[in-house]
């Protein structure tokens, strides 16, 4: 039996290379032998203040980015979350079987609410909606980064509690953790690459080449180099991007050569940075070209509409069963 996987991505801001190497590349590879459901989670996006027009445009833009990066609508259900209202209906039911203490322990909530004057209830119950996103399609696998494993564990617990109260129905999904592709900020390699840290901390997949070159050239390294020295976080991060790019290009010889130079204390960081830029752009240019062609074709709305129609068929069938089990009106 083909395993169904589900994952979602917020449409807030630019898709960056950390997203691409850490998640989207894995999403694309899973299409080969899995039944994939991928969602642009705009309900999640409104847990923070965002202009409605900006959100709508960002959702469309994210769809273009995902397809350009290899998500194939012919093999995958790709849609926008709010087009399938069963997500929020199931979230309410799951909220009734989720413990307050479970949500209070969530690391992401603690991090995102720290120091804020206003913290929405939506941010607090965000993981319940995540569980509904996954379980609405009875997905058994969830491709995530290591920082999201806690959310999948909560989804498993919610499924277990629903099943115990109303009867066996939902599977307990397993996290599918990517193979260690963790790109850090070029400006502060101690933190993960992220849009929330500011523009200097990420490289957008569709960002202007001159801007990308400037960010890589100014990436943090270290103050000196001696034979046998331990690689600093900044240098290690540049090598990580080079390794990831070389892996997709099928040629890791540049990374191997530069590593040898580093170990002998002869590496010039300017050469490392130039090589990182050249290899990264070899990966990004075809993606950017595909996106331009897709945008010019004007078919992305049709793709999302068709994806939502497919998603609704599954969602309505499963929610009919859930309502019946929970003693609610069956529509």
C-alpha positions as a Python dict, from the first residue, in 0.01 Angstrom:
ca = {
    (1, 'X'): (0, 0, 0),
    (2, 'X'): (132, 344, -96),
    (3, 'X'): (194, 562, 208),
    (4, 'X'): (18, 900, 213),
    (5, 'X'): (224, 1194, 332),
    (6, 'X'): (113, 1545, 419),
    (7, 'X'): (307, 1862, 476),
    (8, 'X'): (232, 2233, 471),
    (9, 'X'): (420, 2559, 433),
    (10, 'X'): (322, 2911, 531),
    (11, 'X'): (294, 3163, 246),
    (12, 'X'): (448, 3442, 450),
    (13, 'X'): (750, 3591, 276),
    (14, 'X'): (1012, 3452, 43),
    (15, 'X'): (1098, 3087, -4),
    (16, 'X'): (1464, 3069, 98),
    (17, 'X'): (1738, 2814, 33),
    (18, 'X'): (1699, 2674, 386),
    (19, 'X'): (1337, 2585, 297),
    (20, 'X'): (1446, 2442, -37),
    (21, 'X'): (1736, 2226, 82),
    (22, 'X'): (1576, 2136, 414),
    (23, 'X'): (1217, 2063, 305),
    (24, 'X'): (1101, 2122, -53),
    (25, 'X'): (1371, 1908, -210),
    (26, 'X'): (1259, 1624, 17),
    (27, 'X'): (891, 1688, -70),
    (28, 'X'): (978, 1654, -438),
    (29, 'X'): (1166, 1325, -390),
    (30, 'X'): (875, 1174, -192),
    (31, 'X'): (652, 1212, -499),
    (32, 'X'): (833, 918, -660),
    (33, 'X'): (675, 652, -438),
    (34, 'X'): (424, 822, -206),
    (35, 'X'): (73, 963, -228),
    (36, 'X'): (156, 1327, -150),
    (37, 'X'): (-71, 1603, -24),
    (38, 'X'): (101, 1943, 7),
    (39, 'X'): (-72, 2252, 138),
    (40, 'X'): (-9, 2628, 150),
    (41, 'X'): (-128, 2694, 505),
    (42, 'X'): (-284, 3040, 491),
    (43, 'X'): (-502, 2978, 802),
    (44, 'X'): (-178, 2941, 997),
    (45, 'X'): (-41, 3260, 845),
    (46, 'X'): (-307, 3480, 1007),
    (47, 'X'): (-183, 3395, 1359),
    (48, 'X'): (34, 3702, 1297),
    (49, 'X'): (-80, 4032, 1148),
    (50, 'X'): (-64, 4027, 768),
    (51, 'X'): (-246, 4241, 514),
    (52, 'X'): (-520, 4033, 343),
    (53, 'X'): (-414, 4141, -7),
    (54, 'X'): (-53, 4055, 73),
    (55, 'X'): (-157, 3713, 206),
    (56, 'X'): (-359, 3628, -103),
    (57, 'X'): (-73, 3730, -334),
    (58, 'X'): (178, 3544, -117),
    (59, 'X'): (-24, 3221, -137),
    (60, 'X'): (-20, 3239, -517),
    (61, 'X'): (350, 3323, -516),
    (62, 'X'): (427, 3026, -290),
    (63, 'X'): (242, 2793, -528),
    (64, 'X'): (459, 2920, -815),
    (65, 'X'): (773, 2866, -606),
    (66, 'X'): (677, 2513, -505),
    (67, 'X'): (596, 2400, -858),
    (68, 'X'): (917, 2558, -990),
    (69, 'X'): (1111, 2371, -720),
    (70, 'X'): (976, 2036, -835),
    (71, 'X'): (631, 1984, -684),
    (72, 'X'): (438, 1820, -968),
    (73, 'X'): (60, 1884, -964),
    (74, 'X'): (14, 1578, -1188),
    (75, 'X'): (148, 1352, -912),
    (76, 'X'): (66, 1555, -602),
    (77, 'X'): (-237, 1728, -453),
    (78, 'X'): (-129, 2091, -412),
    (79, 'X'): (-380, 2341, -273),
    (80, 'X'): (-440, 2634, -42),
    (81, 'X'): (-562, 2539, 308),
    (82, 'X'): (-853, 2782, 332),
    (83, 'X'): (-1008, 2633, 16),
    (84, 'X'): (-1093, 2327, 228),
    (85, 'X'): (-1288, 2446, 537),
    (86, 'X'): (-1292, 2093, 684),
    (87, 'X'): (-944, 2176, 819),
    (88, 'X'): (-1085, 2418, 1074),
    (89, 'X'): (-1389, 2200, 1151),
    (90, 'X'): (-1166, 1907, 1243),
    (91, 'X'): (-940, 2142, 1440),
    (92, 'X'): (-1234, 2229, 1668),
    (93, 'X'): (-1311, 1863, 1731),
    (94, 'X'): (-944, 1793, 1799),
    (95, 'X'): (-931, 2092, 2034),
    (96, 'X'): (-1184, 1908, 2248),
    (97, 'X'): (-951, 1610, 2291),
    (98, 'X'): (-628, 1809, 2337),
    (99, 'X'): (-496, 1895, 2680),
    (100, 'X'): (-419, 2257, 2770),
    (101, 'X'): (-89, 2141, 2921),
    (102, 'X'): (6, 1975, 2591),
    (103, 'X'): (-18, 2309, 2413),
    (104, 'X'): (152, 2505, 2691),
    (105, 'X'): (458, 2282, 2655),
    (106, 'X'): (507, 2343, 2284),
    (107, 'X'): (851, 2493, 2224),
    (108, 'X'): (748, 2690, 1917),
    (109, 'X'): (469, 2866, 2107),
    (110, 'X'): (711, 2963, 2383),
    (111, 'X'): (959, 3102, 2130),
    (112, 'X'): (705, 3292, 1919),
    (113, 'X'): (515, 3439, 2215),
    (114, 'X'): (821, 3547, 2415),
    (115, 'X'): (828, 3921, 2472),
    (116, 'X'): (505, 3987, 2282),
    (117, 'X'): (243, 4226, 2424),
    (118, 'X'): (-35, 4047, 2239),
    (119, 'X'): (-38, 3670, 2191),
    (120, 'X'): (-336, 3537, 2000),
    (121, 'X'): (-528, 3226, 2098),
    (122, 'X'): (-468, 3118, 1738),
    (123, 'X'): (-94, 3100, 1803),
    (124, 'X'): (-159, 2888, 2112),
    (125, 'X'): (-384, 2637, 1933),
    (126, 'X'): (-175, 2641, 1613),
    (127, 'X'): (-56, 2281, 1675),
    (128, 'X'): (-417, 2158, 1692),
    (129, 'X'): (-481, 2294, 1342),
    (130, 'X'): (-154, 2132, 1232),
    (131, 'X'): (-282, 1799, 1360),
    (132, 'X'): (-609, 1854, 1172),
    (133, 'X'): (-417, 1936, 853),
    (134, 'X'): (-234, 1604, 872),
    (135, 'X'): (-508, 1376, 1000),
    (136, 'X'): (-787, 1512, 780),
    (137, 'X'): (-618, 1315, 501),
    (138, 'X'): (-531, 1024, 732),
    (139, 'X'): (-167, 1074, 641),
    (140, 'X'): (77, 824, 788),
    (141, 'X'): (394, 1023, 719),
    (142, 'X'): (488, 1388, 766),
    (143, 'X'): (811, 1525, 613),
    (144, 'X'): (947, 1771, 869),
    (145, 'X'): (1264, 1924, 1003),
    (146, 'X'): (1393, 1826, 1345),
    (147, 'X'): (1236, 2138, 1499),
    (148, 'X'): (888, 2018, 1395),
    (149, 'X'): (905, 1663, 1533),
    (150, 'X'): (735, 1779, 1856),
    (151, 'X'): (431, 1887, 1651),
    (152, 'X'): (406, 1547, 1486),
    (153, 'X'): (426, 1382, 1828),
    (154, 'X'): (132, 1595, 1942),
    (155, 'X'): (-60, 1493, 1629),
    (156, 'X'): (-1, 1129, 1723),
    (157, 'X'): (-128, 1196, 2076),
    (158, 'X'): (-439, 1374, 1943),
    (159, 'X'): (-513, 1084, 1706),
    (160, 'X'): (-478, 841, 1995),
    (161, 'X'): (-716, 1041, 2216),
    (162, 'X'): (-977, 1076, 1942),
    (163, 'X'): (-960, 702, 1874),
    (164, 'X'): (-990, 619, 2244),
    (165, 'X'): (-1295, 842, 2287),
    (166, 'X'): (-1485, 787, 1964),
    (167, 'X'): (-1345, 470, 1808),
    (168, 'X'): (-1050, 372, 1591),
    (169, 'X'): (-1020, 591, 1281),
    (170, 'X'): (-706, 803, 1258),
    (171, 'X'): (-355, 661, 1204),
    (172, 'X'): (-69, 786, 1421),
    (173, 'X'): (154, 966, 1170),
    (174, 'X'): (531, 921, 1174),
    (175, 'X'): (775, 1207, 1114),
    (176, 'X'): (989, 1177, 802),
    (177, 'X'): (1294, 1378, 900),
    (178, 'X'): (1512, 1508, 615),
    (179, 'X'): (1871, 1387, 593),
    (180, 'X'): (2043, 1657, 792),
    (181, 'X'): (2009, 1948, 544),
    (182, 'X'): (2016, 2232, 795),
    (183, 'X'): (2127, 2564, 648),
    (184, 'X'): (2220, 2833, 898),
    (185, 'X'): (2214, 3211, 873),
    (186, 'X'): (2508, 3356, 680),
    (187, 'X'): (2507, 3660, 908),
    (188, 'X'): (2486, 3457, 1232),
    (189, 'X'): (2572, 3090, 1175),
    (190, 'X'): (2466, 3001, 1529),
    (191, 'X'): (2100, 3033, 1426),
    (192, 'X'): (1896, 2858, 1158),
    (193, 'X'): (1835, 3045, 831),
    (194, 'X'): (1502, 3221, 876),
    (195, 'X'): (1300, 3510, 733),
    (196, 'X'): (1196, 3620, 1082),
    (197, 'X'): (1557, 3703, 1177),
    (198, 'X'): (1576, 3967, 904),
    (199, 'X'): (1682, 4004, 541),
    (200, 'X'): (2053, 3956, 611),
    (201, 'X'): (1987, 3611, 753),
    (202, 'X'): (1845, 3433, 449),
    (203, 'X'): (1895, 3385, 76),
    (204, 'X'): (1574, 3379, -124),
    (205, 'X'): (1539, 3119, -398),
    (206, 'X'): (1413, 3395, -631),
    (207, 'X'): (1636, 3673, -490),
    (208, 'X'): (1835, 3898, -724),
    (209, 'X'): (2172, 3742, -811),
    (210, 'X'): (2366, 4053, -711),
    (211, 'X'): (2203, 4046, -369),
    (212, 'X'): (2282, 3675, -325),
    (213, 'X'): (2644, 3737, -428),
    (214, 'X'): (2671, 4023, -179),
    (215, 'X'): (2529, 3813, 108),
    (216, 'X'): (2762, 3522, 39),
    (217, 'X'): (3065, 3748, 6),
    (218, 'X'): (2986, 3906, 343),
    (219, 'X'): (2909, 3573, 517),
    (220, 'X'): (3066, 3528, 859),
    (221, 'X'): (3375, 3304, 857),
    (222, 'X'): (3658, 3341, 1110),
    (223, 'X'): (3964, 3560, 1167),
    (224, 'X'): (4239, 3321, 1067),
    (225, 'X'): (4327, 2977, 939),
    (226, 'X'): (4588, 2729, 1060),
    (227, 'X'): (4656, 2369, 951),
    (228, 'X'): (4439, 2127, 1150),
    (229, 'X'): (4221, 2406, 1296),
    (230, 'X'): (3860, 2331, 1387),
    (231, 'X'): (3618, 2460, 1125),
    (232, 'X'): (3414, 2757, 1251),
    (233, 'X'): (3034, 2756, 1230),
    (234, 'X'): (3034, 3010, 947),
    (235, 'X'): (3283, 2818, 735),
    (236, 'X'): (3103, 2489, 804),
    (237, 'X'): (2777, 2651, 689),
    (238, 'X'): (2933, 2763, 360),
    (239, 'X'): (3060, 2410, 303),
    (240, 'X'): (2712, 2277, 382),
    (241, 'X'): (2559, 2496, 110),
    (242, 'X'): (2838, 2390, -129),
    (243, 'X'): (2783, 2021, -48),
    (244, 'X'): (2406, 2049, -95),
    (245, 'X'): (2445, 2234, -425),
    (246, 'X'): (2710, 1991, -549),
    (247, 'X'): (2491, 1697, -455),
    (248, 'X'): (2209, 1825, -675),
    (249, 'X'): (2452, 1904, -957),
    (250, 'X'): (2609, 1560, -929),
    (251, 'X'): (2958, 1700, -868),
    (252, 'X'): (3110, 1735, -521),
    (253, 'X'): (3468, 1772, -646),
    (254, 'X'): (3482, 2147, -573),
    (255, 'X'): (3383, 2091, -208),
    (256, 'X'): (3639, 1808, -171),
    (257, 'X'): (3918, 2022, -316),
    (258, 'X'): (3840, 2319, -93),
    (259, 'X'): (3818, 2096, 214),
    (260, 'X'): (4168, 1970, 143),
    (261, 'X'): (4288, 2331, 120),
    (262, 'X'): (4114, 2410, 451),
    (263, 'X'): (4280, 2115, 627),
    (264, 'X'): (4622, 2223, 505),
    (265, 'X'): (4560, 2583, 615),
    (266, 'X'): (4578, 2718, 258),
    (267, 'X'): (4213, 2794, 186),
    (268, 'X'): (4126, 3146, 80),
    (269, 'X'): (3774, 3225, 205),
    (270, 'X'): (3712, 3453, -93),
    (271, 'X'): (3757, 3150, -321),
    (272, 'X'): (3527, 2940, -103),
    (273, 'X'): (3258, 3208, -117),
    (274, 'X'): (3286, 3253, -494),
    (275, 'X'): (3260, 2876, -543),
    (276, 'X'): (2955, 2859, -315),
    (277, 'X'): (2788, 3136, -516),
    (278, 'X'): (2865, 2976, -855),
    (279, 'X'): (2739, 2630, -751),
    (280, 'X'): (2431, 2766, -575),
    (281, 'X'): (2331, 2971, -879),
    (282, 'X'): (2369, 2665, -1103),
    (283, 'X'): (2100, 2505, -886),
    (284, 'X'): (1876, 2813, -863),
    (285, 'X'): (1880, 2943, -1221),
    (286, 'X'): (1675, 2656, -1371),
    (287, 'X'): (1423, 2690, -1086),
    (288, 'X'): (1389, 3062, -1151),
    (289, 'X'): (1345, 3003, -1524),
    (290, 'X'): (1069, 2746, -1460),
    (291, 'X'): (894, 2993, -1231),
    (292, 'X'): (903, 3268, -1493),
    (293, 'X'): (753, 3033, -1751),
    (294, 'X'): (484, 2913, -1512),
    (295, 'X'): (387, 3266, -1413),
    (296, 'X'): (366, 3370, -1778),
    (297, 'X'): (137, 3074, -1853),
    (298, 'X'): (-123, 3197, -1601),
    (299, 'X'): (-228, 2843, -1501),
    (300, 'X'): (-137, 2845, -1132),
    (301, 'X'): (-492, 2937, -1024),
    (302, 'X'): (-627, 2640, -1221),
    (303, 'X'): (-369, 2412, -1058),
    (304, 'X'): (-468, 2526, -708),
    (305, 'X'): (-839, 2497, -791),
    (306, 'X'): (-796, 2142, -919),
    (307, 'X'): (-584, 2052, -616),
    (308, 'X'): (-848, 2190, -379),
    (309, 'X'): (-1119, 1989, -555),
    (310, 'X'): (-918, 1669, -507),
    (311, 'X'): (-843, 1755, -144),
    (312, 'X'): (-1211, 1829, -71),
    (313, 'X'): (-1318, 1485, -192),
    (314, 'X'): (-1092, 1320, 67),
    (315, 'X'): (-1170, 1576, 339),
    (316, 'X'): (-1549, 1550, 302),
    (317, 'X'): (-1546, 1171, 305),
    (318, 'X'): (-1336, 1160, 621),
    (319, 'X'): (-1532, 1436, 796),
    (320, 'X'): (-1859, 1254, 727),
    (321, 'X'): (-1720, 960, 921),
    (322, 'X'): (-1580, 1184, 1198),
    (323, 'X'): (-1917, 1360, 1246),
    (324, 'X'): (-2093, 1025, 1262),
    (325, 'X'): (-1847, 892, 1522),
    (326, 'X'): (-1867, 1211, 1732),
    (327, 'X'): (-2249, 1220, 1731),
    (328, 'X'): (-2271, 1532, 1516),
    (329, 'X'): (-2510, 1612, 1230),
    (330, 'X'): (-2410, 1423, 915),
    (331, 'X'): (-2430, 1648, 609),
}
